[in-house]
Amino acid sequence: MKECELAATIYLDADACPVKDYVFRVAARYEVPLVVVANSPIRIPEQAGLTARLVVVADSPDAADDWIVENAVSGDLVLTADIPLAARVIGKDVDALDFRGGKYNPNRIGDAVAGRDLNAHLRQMGLITGGPAAFSQKDKSKFASTLDAAVVRIKRREEQAEQVSR
């Protein structure tokens, strides 16, 4: 159980995350707790307003995903490029964003999982040799905007819940 029932948490699937610095800045600016989950230690900067902790999990393919799914609750936000992880947390009423600024949609996550599996199968057969496009400045800007908006929504929900509980 969380220290404060009203406090939403951002969970960052940090392995291979190209926007960690921005996540740290946003979490500090809005004073939202941040949990950085990774397979190896990652430096978390000292920043005013940043309440972050690092969770280092076993070096196995799904260890970070499993830890995030076990700990994230409704109202939290998960940042990940991992479609199966997003599908698992969405099933728990947790919002999820990808690092290119997309929001995983509960109505379309099944399509995303199926597309991912199909592409993996085609790669195994040698039919697809390329991966996703290189991460661009446009992707970074879209992520920044989407993350900012998501955290503002979290803060508004918390303020409304606080007012109702008074």
N, C-alpha and C positions, 0 to 999 in steps of 0.2 A: 504494500500500500504506500502511496506517496505521502511525503511529509505534509503537504497541503492539498486537500482534495480538489481545490479550484485551480491549482497551478498545472498548466499543460507543460509538457516537455517536448523538446525537439530531440529526436534520435537521428544521429548521422551515421550512415553506413559508410565509414570513412575510407576503407580500402579503395584505392583508385578514384577518389573523389577529387575532381579538378577545381572545386570551388570552396575548399575548406576555409580559407581566409575570409571569404564573404560570409559564410555561415557564422563564424566566430564574431564578426562585426555586428551582424543582425541580432544574434542572441544577446550580445552585450548591450546594444542600443535599446532593445525592448526589455531587457532583463528577464529573458525567458531561459529557464534551465536547459542546458544542453548536455546530452550524453553522447560521447564520441565512441563508437564501437569499431574495433579494428583487430586484425590478426597479429599486429605487432605494435610496439609503442609509437605514438605520434605526439609531437610537441603541441601542447595547447598554450597559446600565448597568454601572458598576463595582460588583461585589459579591464579597465574600470567597468563594472556592471556585468562582467562575464562570470556566470556560475556554471562551470563545465567540469565534467569528470570524464576520465578515460576508462573504458572497459576493454581490456585486452583479453580476447577469447582464444581458444585453441586454434591452431593453424590447420583447420579442416574446412572444406568448401562451404558448409552451411552453418558453421558455428556462430558467426556474427548474426546471420539471419535468424537463427533459432533464439538467440539471446534477445534480440529486438522484439520478436513476436511474443516471447514470454513476458516482456516487461512493458511494452506499449499498451496504453489503454485508450478508450474512447476520448476524443478531444486532443490527443497528442498529434504530433506531426513527424513523419518519417521521411528522411531524404535519402534516396537510393537510386541507383541505375538498374537495380536487380528487379526484374518484372515478377518473378515468383515471390520474392519478399513482399513487394507491393501488393500482390494478390492476397497474401496471407494477412497482412495488417488491415487491408481494406475490409476483409471479412470480420474484423474486430471493431469496425467503425472508427478507424484511425485514418486520417488524411495522409496521403503520400505524394511527394513530388519527385520528378527526376531531375538530374543535374543540368538538363537543357531547358528547364522551365516549364515542363509539362506536368499537368496534374493527372495522376492515375485516376481513371473514372470507374466507379463500381459497375456501371452498366456496360463498360467495354473492356474490362480487365481480362475477361475470358478470351476475347479476340487477341489481345496483346500476348497472352501466354501461348495461345495456339500459333500465332505468327512467329514467336521466338522459337518454339519447338520445331516448327516447319523449317525455319532457316537453319537451325542446328542440324537437322537431318540432311538438308541439301548441302550444307558444308561438309558433312561426313562423306557424302557421295561425291564430293569434289565439284559440285555444280555451282557453288557460290564460294568465291575465294576472297572477296573483300568483306570488310566489316562496316561499321557505321562511319559516317562522315567525320572528319576531324572536328574536334571541339573548337568552336569559333568564338570570337568576341560577341557576335550576335547571340549565341547560345548563353554565354555568360550574362549578358544584359537581360535576356529574357528570364533566366533563372533568378537574377537579382530582383527583378520586378515581381515575379511570381512569389518568391519567398517573402519579400516584404509584405505583400498583400495578404499572404496566408498568416503571417505572424500578427498583423493588425487585426485580422478576424479572430484569432485566438485571444488576443488581449481584450477585444470587445466582448467576446463570450464570457471571459472571466469577470469583467466588470459587471455585466448583466447578471451573472450568477451571484456575484457578491451583493448586488443591490437587492435581489430577490431574497437572499438569506438574511437580510437585516430585519 
